[in-house]
């Protein structure tokens, strides 16, 4: 006769790499929503991006809902 064994392994640790990745995503999102005034698109469009403010206009209402003043 053969016997069957069941092995249960409980993993409760969150990988540190996952925490770091989420922290970087959070920080980038916080910058885009709260502080970007054309900085991201200035890499492509140059000084015109500071006038057009595409991301600022896209996230304008979310910015006010989160409590960031913008004007």
GUSE-75316 format. One record per residue (C-alpha): residue in three letters; x, y, z. Coordinates in steps of 0.05 Angstrom, whole numbers, plus 5000, padded with zeros to 4 digits. Layout:
residues N
ALAXYZ;...
***
This chain:
residues 71
UNK500050005000;UNK502350714985;UNK501351305030;UNK499652005008;UNK502652595044;UNK500053305039;UNK504953865050;UNK502154565064;UNK506755155056;UNK504255825079;UNK507656445050;UNK505957075087;UNK511857505067;UNK510858025012;UNK517058064967;UNK521058694979;UNK521658784904;UNK514058834898;UNK513859354954;UNK519259764920;UNK515759724852;UNK509159954882;UNK512660524919;UNK515860764854;UNK509160724818;UNK505861114874;UNK511161644874;UNK510761734799;UNK503161774802;UNK503562284859;UNK508262704817;UNK503862674755;UNK497462844792;UNK500063334843;UNK506163694816;UNK507063624741;UNK506664294706;UNK509264064638;UNK515563724662;UNK514163044633;UNK512263274563;UNK517863794563;UNK522563214547;UNK519063154480;UNK515863834465;UNK520864284498;UNK518764954528;UNK511964924493;UNK509864374543;UNK510164874600;UNK505065304563;UNK500364744540;UNK500064354607;UNK496963724577;UNK497663284639;UNK495463854685;UNK489063944646;UNK487963194643;UNK488563104718;UNK485763784738;UNK479463544775;UNK483162964807;UNK488363454831;UNK483063874867;UNK479663254896;UNK486263034925;UNK487363724957;UNK492863984912;UNK492264714895;UNK493864894824;UNK491365604811;
***
